[in-house]
Amino acid sequence: MSDTNQCDILIIGAGILGAATAHHLKQKHPELDILLTDRASVAQGNTSKSVSMIRNTFTSPPSFALAASSMNEYKQFHKVAPGGIDLNRMMYLWLFTEAQCEKNRPAISILKENGLDIELLSAEKLQSIAPCMNTNPQDEESMAYGIPPIAAGLLCRDGYSVDPVAITQHYVNMFKSNGGRTAYGTAVTDFLRKPVDTLMFDGEELPDQPFPSQPQMVSGVLLENGEKIEAGTTILAIGAWSRELTDKLGKGSLLSAKKRQWFYVESKSLEPLFNLPEFGNEDGTLPFTVFPNGIYAKPSREGGFYVALADDIGRPFNLDTTPERDYFLNAIYPFLCGYLPAFENVTIKAMDAGSYCYDEVYRTPIVDWLHKGVMLVSGGSGSGIMKADAIGRVASSRYESGEPGTGDNEIPLQLPNGITINTNDLTIRGRGRIEPEQLVI
């Protein structure tokens, strides 16, 4: 197929998952005409709004396989293009209450058995490494908010800050260098369908096919401007917007969108948090830190911090992406100040919100055929960037299967770091077999 509005494979969504999938499909099938589209441009949806940390600290074997393999690939990208693919070894620090520490001890043991570079730091050790940290807040406001003392901190040394837009663009560049095509500003509104076997009468096609009673397949998409793109296979990699199309098709995607917002704050009072060399990370700063109630703080090389909290109960599923200043003031600020008094009187310099997209039950990515002619590659929010390369490889492998996964059989795929993953575990019917992640707050 060579016409602009025809292709063998159409990939909708030029975020990190769509770009990685496009690259791996084109690399494995150079003979196919593959078109990558987006209603905006490269990584301009939720990918660009990610705070963008990657790690390999997972107890669940599929999650570990996806994350470890992808992280190794990003390290290779950094070697070949160090100026364009930033990779800052910031490390992770999870702060635990006594109850959380006890709950996570089995997970910590698994991580150590897997040879991961982690260390459990006592509250006393944390206090000596970071004198600016208050491990037992006793001030009046902290007591009022019920801020619990910190019993220990889990330091993960193999954790990195990355540039999500640069990595996505790198995939697109590789895809195009292999002959892949792109088309931006193409908003998709619906699917095209055709009969699997066209019905004929007196040598002519019967009109108005496919009939509801006919076996049918997706044959492309309809664009907002009325144009059509015909495709042998259509791949949805549009994350939080997946259900806008899958609901029209009448095929459940299991995915929901929920607002996740971040705030960028600055103050001269934060300077001590940028001078903590004993943690041992690349810039001598506080690591990417997750506090006992799920608030996290990420230092920026510009001198401020990105801070956020992912709430669930009371946060509706929708595509609202309006950041809420009061959310920072009421839900985040008091806890930050309790543990790190340096955050007192910080100023919000920027704030934004995007939409996570995840399977409400298993919270793991979905890579599967929804119906004949249409695949779904989505549900990675919260770990999409850290697993994207391997997810793209799984998508390429699932493309060759041609049918929805059954969840009953092993379809192994060896990833570049030597780890093998069963691609059926990421299908809609197979995902229930995935061992739940044990490292949780």
C-alpha positions in Angstrom: 0.0 0.0 0.0 1.4 3.3 -1.0 -1.4 5.9 -0.9 -1.3 8.4 1.9 -4.6 7.1 3.3 -3.7 3.5 3.1 -1.2 1.4 5.1 -0.6 -2.1 6.4 -0.5 -1.0 10.0 -1.9 2.2 11.4 -0.7 3.2 14.9 -2.9 5.9 16.6 -1.0 7.8 19.3 2.6 9.1 19.1 3.2 9.0 22.8 5.9 6.7 24.4 3.9 3.5 23.9 2.8 4.3 20.3 6.3 5.4 19.3 8.0 2.3 20.9 5.5 0.0 19.2 6.0 1.7 15.8 9.8 1.3 16.1 9.8 -2.3 17.1 7.2 -3.3 14.5 9.0 -1.5 11.7 12.3 -3.0 12.8 10.9 -6.5 12.8 8.8 -6.1 9.6 10.6 -3.6 7.4 8.5 -4.7 4.4 5.3 -3.3 5.9 3.9 0.2 5.4 3.4 1.5 8.9 1.9 4.9 9.6 2.2 6.5 13.0 -0.4 9.2 13.6 -1.4 11.6 16.4 -4.0 14.3 16.8 -1.2 16.7 18.0 2.4 15.7 17.6 5.1 13.5 19.2 4.7 13.1 23.0 2.3 16.0 23.3 -0.3 14.2 25.3 0.2 12.6 28.8 3.7 11.5 28.0 4.9 15.1 28.1 3.2 15.5 31.6 5.0 12.6 33.2 7.4 13.3 36.1 9.5 10.6 34.4 11.3 8.3 36.8 12.3 4.7 35.9 13.4 1.8 38.1 13.6 -2.0 38.2 12.4 -2.5 41.8 9.4 -4.8 41.2 8.6 -8.1 42.9 6.1 -9.1 40.1 8.1 -11.1 37.5 6.4 -9.5 34.4 6.7 -6.0 35.8 10.4 -6.6 36.6 11.0 -8.0 33.1 9.3 -5.1 31.4 11.0 -2.4 33.5 14.5 -3.9 33.7 14.7 -4.6 30.0 13.4 -1.1 29.1 15.8 0.6 31.6 18.7 -1.2 30.0 17.6 0.0 26.6 17.4 3.6 27.7 20.9 3.3 29.1 22.0 2.3 25.6 20.2 5.3 24.1 22.0 7.6 26.5 25.4 6.1 25.4 24.7 6.8 21.7 23.0 10.2 22.2 24.1 11.5 25.7 23.2 15.1 24.8 19.7 14.3 23.6 18.7 11.5 26.0 19.1 12.7 29.5 19.5 9.9 32.1 20.1 11.2 35.6 20.8 8.6 38.3 18.7 10.2 41.0 17.8 7.0 42.9 14.5 6.3 44.7 13.8 6.6 48.4 10.7 5.1 49.9 9.9 6.3 53.5 8.0 3.8 55.6 6.1 3.9 58.8 6.7 1.0 61.2 3.6 -0.8 59.9 4.6 -0.2 56.2 8.1 -1.4 57.0 6.8 -4.7 58.4 4.4 -5.1 55.5 7.1 -4.6 52.9 9.8 -6.8 54.5 8.9 -9.9 52.3 9.1 -7.7 49.2 12.4 -6.2 50.3 13.7 -9.8 50.7 12.6 -10.7 47.2 14.3 -7.6 45.7 17.5 -8.5 47.5 17.3 -12.1 46.4 17.0 -10.8 42.8 20.3 -8.9 43.3 18.9 -5.4 43.1 21.0 -2.6 44.5 18.8 -1.6 47.5 19.4 -0.7 51.2 17.0 -0.4 54.1 18.1 2.7 56.1 17.0 3.1 59.7 15.4 6.3 60.9 18.7 7.1 62.7 20.7 6.6 59.5 18.3 8.8 57.5 18.6 11.5 60.1 22.4 11.4 59.9 22.5 11.4 56.0 19.8 14.1 55.8 19.8 16.3 58.9 17.1 18.5 57.2 14.7 15.5 57.4 12.3 15.3 60.3 11.6 11.6 60.8 9.3 12.2 63.8 7.2 15.3 63.3 5.9 16.6 66.6 4.9 20.2 65.8 1.3 21.2 66.4 0.3 21.2 62.7 1.9 17.7 62.1 0.1 16.3 65.1 -3.2 17.8 63.9 -2.8 16.2 60.5 -1.8 12.9 62.1 1.6 12.7 60.3 3.2 9.5 61.4 6.9 9.0 62.3 9.2 7.4 59.7 10.7 4.1 60.8 12.9 3.4 57.8 13.7 4.3 54.2 14.3 1.9 51.3 17.0 3.4 49.0 17.0 2.0 45.4 20.2 3.1 43.8 19.2 1.9 40.3 16.6 4.7 39.7 16.8 7.4 37.1 15.2 10.6 35.9 14.6 10.6 32.2 13.3 13.0 29.5 10.1 11.4 28.2 9.8 13.6 25.2 13.4 13.0 24.1 13.0 9.2 24.4 9.8 9.3 22.5 11.3 11.4 19.7 14.3 9.0 19.6 11.9 6.1 18.9 10.1 8.2 16.2 13.5 9.0 14.6 14.5 5.4 14.5 11.1 4.4 13.1 11.3 7.0 10.3 14.9 6.1 9.5 13.7 2.6 8.8 11.1 3.9 6.4 8.1 4.4 8.8 5.7 7.2 8.0 4.1 9.8 10.3 1.1 12.1 10.1 0.2 14.5 12.8 -2.9 16.7 13.3 -5.1 13.7 12.5 -7.9 13.3 15.1 -9.6 10.0 14.9 -13.4 9.9 15.5 -14.4 6.3 14.7 -13.5 3.0 13.2 -14.1 1.7 9.7 -15.5 -1.8 9.5 -15.8 -4.3 6.7 -17.1 -7.9 6.4 -14.6 -10.6 6.8 -16.1 -12.3 3.8 -18.0 -10.0 1.4 -21.4 -11.3 0.4 -22.1 -11.3 -3.4 -25.3 -11.7 -5.5 -25.2 -12.0 -9.3 -21.6 -11.0 -9.3 -22.1 -7.8 -7.3 -21.6 -6.9 -3.6 -24.7 -6.6 -1.6 -25.1 -3.0 -0.3 -24.7 -1.8 3.3 -22.3 -4.4 4.4 -21.3 -5.4 7.0 -24.6 -6.5 8.3 -25.0 -6.9 12.1 -25.2 -10.7 11.6 -22.0 -10.8 9.5 -18.5 -11.5 10.9 -16.7 -8.3 10.5 -13.3 -6.6 11.1 -11.9 -3.2 11.7 -10.5 -1.9 8.4 -9.2 1.6 9.4 -10.4 4.8 10.9 -12.5 7.9 10.1 -10.8 11.2 10.8 -12.4 14.4 12.2 -12.1 16.1 8.8 -14.1 13.4 7.2 -11.2 11.6 5.6 -10.5 7.9 6.0 -7.4 5.9 6.6 -7.7 2.2 5.5 -5.4 -0.2 7.3 -4.9 -3.9 7.6 -4.3 -3.5 11.3 -5.2 -0.6 13.5 -3.3 -0.2 16.8 -4.7 2.0 19.6 -1.9 3.6 21.7 -3.9 6.6 22.9 -3.8 5.9 26.6 -6.4 7.8 28.6 -8.5 8.4 25.5 -8.7 4.7 24.7 -12.4 4.4 25.7 -13.4 7.2 23.5 -12.9 4.8 20.6 -13.3 1.3 22.1 -16.7 2.3 23.5 -17.8 3.2 20.0 -16.6 -0.2 18.7 -18.5 -1.9 21.5 -15.4 -3.7 22.8 -14.5 -3.2 26.4 -10.9 -2.1 27.0 -11.0 -2.4 30.8 -9.3 1.0 31.0 -10.2 4.1 32.9 -8.7 7.6 33.0 -8.0 9.5 36.2 -6.5 12.9 36.8 -2.9 13.0 38.1 -1.4 16.4 38.8 2.0 17.8 39.8 3.2 21.1 41.2 6.6 22.7 40.7 7.7 24.7 43.7 10.8 26.8 44.4 12.3 28.6 47.4 15.8 29.4 48.6 14.9 27.4 51.7 15.1 24.2 49.6 18.9 24.5 49.1 19.8 22.0 51.9 18.0 19.3 49.9 20.4 19.8 47.0 23.4 19.2 49.2 23.0 15.7 50.5 26.0 13.8 49.0 25.8 10.8 51.3 22.8 9.4 49.5 25.3 8.9 46.6 23.3 10.0 43.6 24.6 11.8 40.6 23.8 15.3 41.7 24.2 15.0 45.4 20.6 15.7 46.1 17.7 14.2 48.0 16.6 11.2 45.9 13.2 10.9 44.3 11.3 10.5 47.6 8.0 8.8 48.3 6.5 9.6 51.7 4.3 7.3 53.8 1.0 8.6 52.4 2.1 8.4 48.8 3.2 12.0 48.3 6.4 12.2 46.2 9.0 14.9 45.7 11.5 15.0 42.8 14.4 17.5 42.7 15.0 19.5 39.6 18.3 20.7 38.3 16.7 24.1 38.0 16.6 24.3 41.8 13.0 23.4 42.6 11.0 20.3 43.3 8.2 18.5 41.5 5.7 17.3 44.1 2.5 15.3 43.7 0.1 12.9 45.3 -2.0 10.3 43.4 -5.4 10.1 45.1 -8.0 7.5 44.3 -11.1 7.5 46.5 -13.1 10.6 45.7 -11.2 11.2 42.4 -13.7 10.4 39.6 -12.7 8.6 36.4 -12.7 11.3 33.7 -10.5 13.3 31.4 -10.4 16.5 33.5 -6.8 17.9 33.4 -7.2 21.1 35.3 -4.6 21.4 38.1 -6.0 22.4 41.5 -3.9 24.8 43.6 -5.9 24.0 46.7 -5.1 20.3 46.3 -1.4 21.2 46.8 -2.2 23.5 49.8 -4.5 21.1 51.6 -3.3 17.6 50.7 0.4 17.9 50.0 2.0 21.0 51.6 1.3 20.1 55.3 2.9 16.7 55.0 5.9 17.9 53.1 6.6 20.6 55.7 6.2 18.0 58.5 8.9 15.8 57.1 11.0 18.4 55.3 10.6 21.8 57.0 12.6 23.3 54.1 9.4 23.2 52.1 7.8 25.9 54.4 6.9 29.0 52.4 7.7 27.5 48.9 6.1 29.2 46.0 4.2 27.3 43.2 5.9 28.3 40.0 4.1 25.8 37.7 1.4 23.2 37.9 -0.1 20.8 35.4 -2.4 17.7 35.2 -2.7 14.8 32.9 -4.6 11.5 33.0 -3.4 8.2 34.1 -4.8 5.3 32.1 -4.9 1.9 33.8 -6.8 -1.3 34.2 -8.8 -0.7 37.4 -8.3 -4.2 38.7 -4.7 -5.3 37.8 -3.0 -1.9 37.1 -0.8 -3.6 34.5 -0.4 -2.8 30.7 -2.7 -4.4 28.2 -1.3 -5.6 24.8 -3.9 -7.5 23.0 -6.2 -7.8 20.0 -9.6 -6.3 20.8 -11.2 -7.7 17.6 -10.1 -8.8 14.2 -8.1 -5.8 12.7 -7.6 -3.8 15.9 -5.1 -4.1 18.7 -4.8 -2.2 22.0 -1.5 -1.1 23.5 -2.3 0.9 26.7 -2.8 0.9 30.4 0.8 1.6 31.4 0.2 4.9 33.3 2.3 5.1 36.4 4.9 2.8 34.8 4.4 3.4 31.1 7.7 5.1 30.4 9.7 2.8 32.6 8.2 -0.2 30.7 7.7 1.2 27.2 10.5 -0.4 25.3 9.5 -3.9 26.4 5.8 -3.1 25.8 6.6 -2.2 22.2 8.4 -5.5 21.8 5.5 -7.4 23.3 3.1 -5.5 20.9 5.3 -6.5 17.9 5.1 -10.1 19.1 1.4 -10.1 19.7 0.8 -8.6 16.2 2.1 -11.8 14.8 -0.4 -13.9 16.8 -3.3 -12.2 15.0 -5.9 -13.2 17.6 -6.9 -12.2 21.1 -5.0 -13.9 23.8 -6.7 -16.8 25.6 -4.6 -16.6 28.8 -4.2 -20.3 28.8 -1.0 -20.9 27.0 2.6 -19.6 27.1 3.7 -17.3 24.3 7.3 -16.5 25.4 9.3 -13.5 24.3 12.9 -13.1 25.2 13.8 -9.5 25.9 17.3 -8.0 25.2 18.5 -8.4 28.8 18.0 -12.2 28.6 14.7 -12.2 30.6 11.8 -14.0 29.1 8.2 -12.8 29.5 5.0 -14.6 28.6 3.2 -12.1 26.3 -0.1 -13.8 27.1 0.2 -12.3 30.6 -0.5 -8.8 29.2 -3.6 -9.9 27.3 -7.1 -9.2 28.5 -7.9 -12.7 29.5 -4.4 -13.6 30.6 -3.6 -10.7 33.0 -5.2 -12.4 36.0 -2.3 -14.7 36.2 0.1 -11.8 36.9 1.5 -12.0 40.5 0.4 -8.8 42.3 3.2 -6.3 43.1 4.3 -6.6 46.8 6.3 -3.4 47.2 3.5 -1.0 48.0 2.8 2.0 50.2 
